[in-house]
Amino acid sequence: MELFQERGYDKTTMRAIAQEAGVSVGNAYYYFAGKEHLIQGFYDRIAAEHQERVRPILARETDLEARLSGVLQAWLDIAEPYHEFAAQFFKNAADPDSPLSPFSAESEHAREAAIDVHRATLAGAEAKVPAELAVILPELMWLSQMGLVLYWVFDRSEGHRRSRRLADRGARLTSRGVALARFRVLRPLVREVHELFTDFLPGMTQAAPAAENSPAADGTSPPDGAAKTERAAKTERAAKGKRVRRGKR
């Protein structure tokens, strides 16, 4: 990683990596098909370290806001030494065709490890999450984290304090959104947002079908708040029509 930090991703060659490691170029290619695979190893290392770092936080906290804030702050702590490298490297990761993209098939292992952290964050919280949303919310929380990562890459504030403030405020907003999801009328909106991402972002896992097959979606459970609201509106319109007709008589 030192070579990437010193020279940047584009200017670092496998020959230079092999020389730094004290092995032949052939041996370097034996273990890694290219420098992209080295970065994937870095992704996996960051993900594993993050999972370790958040364990005491998740064991201690039960409030969802505190849990999520702790998870995001822990990621920022781990990533801090690589901030300058991240800025150089971002243009490669932002390419949707690049294996370095967080949405690529090559990044699936690290991506799933990160989403697992959010599953644990949600599962251990005292907030009650509807079963039909518990499947899709971790992916949306991870996408929110990706927004934080993007902001952090370009954050030049001292100690990246603006990124840390964003992490705390994002955790607060997410916890409030989860609390509101208890109301059935808002659940279709959450599912629709998730479906939007799974349809248009490559590499996203397909949790949407599970949500679509849930009782709330297939019509086997009582109608949700949106349907009730629509029926109430129709009843009110019908009653109003009757009153108008009586007045004309």
Secondary structure, DSSP 8 states (H G I E B T S, - for coil): -HHHHHH-TTT--HHHHHHHHTS-HHHHHHH-SSHHHHHHHHHHHHHHHHHHHHHHHHHH--SHHHHHHHHHHHHHHHHGGGHHHHHHHHHHHT-TTSTTSTTSGGGHHHHHHHHHHHHHHHHTSSS---HHHHTTHHHHHHHHHHHHHHHHHT--SGGGHHHHHHHHHHHHHHHHHHHHTTSGGGHHHHHHHHHHHHHHSTT----HHHHHTSHHHHT-S---HHHHHHHHHHHHHHHHHHHHHHHH-
